[in-house]
């Protein structure tokens, strides 16, 4: 392993150690990181499947009122959010948030998949019982368009 070198930092009394690595050290580090990624992916898959299996027990059920249905969907969302997951919309396959919405004539509400498709908020579903839920990774947040970041009056 290469010996560390020291470089002066902005504060004269503090020295920063700069490691000089050989290409082999860098290759070894990349291999270790790739192995770690694979291991984490396996663990995340195990967690996703365990949650999916537990939620399957509730498929086809309603919980007695609009409030109860909304509490269940909020709890499911909170659980999934904590693990970087979303439900997969059975209609289009996009990652979505499960919600319970009011519909005329349906006292307990309907379960819908809330997601954005082509920049537009979309709701699919509409059943009165909890659907079968398939889980997918939460997509990364999209950054606003660069033009939206420009200050007013800037050209």
N, C-alpha and C positions, 0 to 999 in steps of 0.2 A: 504494500500500500504506500502511496506517495506520502511524503512528509508534509505537514501543513505549512502554509505560508501565512505570514501576517501582513495585513494592509492597514494603513492608518485610516481611522474613521473620521467623521466630522468633528468628534470630540477628541482632542489630543490625548487625553488620559485613558481612552478606551481603545483597545486593539481588537480588530475583527479577524477571526480565523477564516481563511479562505482555503478550502480543500482543493488540491489539484488532483483530479482523477484521471486515470488512464482510460483509454477507450474500452479496455476490458472491464474496468470497474463500472463504467457506465452501462455496458452490455449486461453485466451481472445484475445491476440495479433494475434495469428494464425487465429482465426475466423475473426477478422477485416481485416487481409490481404487477406484471402480467399474471403471475401465479396468485397473488393476493386478489386481483380483480376476479379471477375465475372462482376462487374460494368464496368471495363475497356474493357473487352471482348465484352460486349454489345455495348459500344461506338465505338470500332474498327469495329465491324460488321456493324454498321450503316454507318460509313464513307466508308467502303469498298463497301457496296451496293449502296451508293449515287454516288460514282465515277463510278462504273460499269454501273449504269443506265445512267449517262451522256455520257459515252463512247459508249453506245449502239446506240446513235443517229448517230454516225459516221460509224457504221458497213456497209459494202458494198460500201464505198466511196473510191475514190482515190483523191489525192490532186493536180494533174496536172503536176507534174514533180518529178524526183528522189529527187531533193533538198527539195521540199515541203513535200514529203512523209517522208524523213529523219528528217526534222524539227518536223513534227507531232510525229513521233515515239520517238524522243529525248525528246520532251515536255511531252509525256505520261510517259516515263521512269522517268523523273525528278519528276513528280507528284507522281508516285507510290513509288519511292524511299523515298520521304519525309514522306510517311505514312507506310513504312515497308512492301510494297506490291510488288508482281510480277504478271505477267499474267500466266495463266495456259495454257500449250501447249494442244491444242485440240487433238493432235495425241497421246500423251503419258501421259498427265496429270502432267508432271513435271513443277515446277515453272520456268519461263523463262523471258527473256527480249525481247520485241518486237523490231525488227529492220527492216529496208528496205535495201535490198541488190541488187546489180547489177546482172542482168541475161542477157546473150546474147539474142538479139532480143526483149527484153522488155525494152523500153526506160525509163519508169518511175520506174523501179525496182519492186521487189516483197517483200511482207511482210513475215518475217520469225520469228520463235521462237528460240532464241539462249539460249541454256542451256547445262549443263554438265550431262551426263549420264554415270555411271560406269567410272568416271574419264576422259571421252573423251568429247570434245566440240562437240555439235550436233546442227544442224539446221533442224527444221521441218517447214512445211507450204510451202509457195511459191505462194500464190495468189496475184493477182494484185490489189485487193481492201482490205481495212482494214477488218480483220475478226471480228467476234463476240468475245469480250474479257471477260473472266471470271477471277476474281482476287483471289489470294491466298496470304497467309502470306509469306514474304520473308524468305527463310530458313537461319539458322545460318551459318556463315562462317565456313568452315572446316579448322581445324588446320593442318599444314603440318605434315607428319609422323615424329615420334620421331627420326627415323634414319636420316632424312634429317637435323635435328637440330645439329647433332654431328659435331664438328669441324673436318676439314681435318686431317687425320692421327690418329684420335682417334679410338680405338678399343673397 
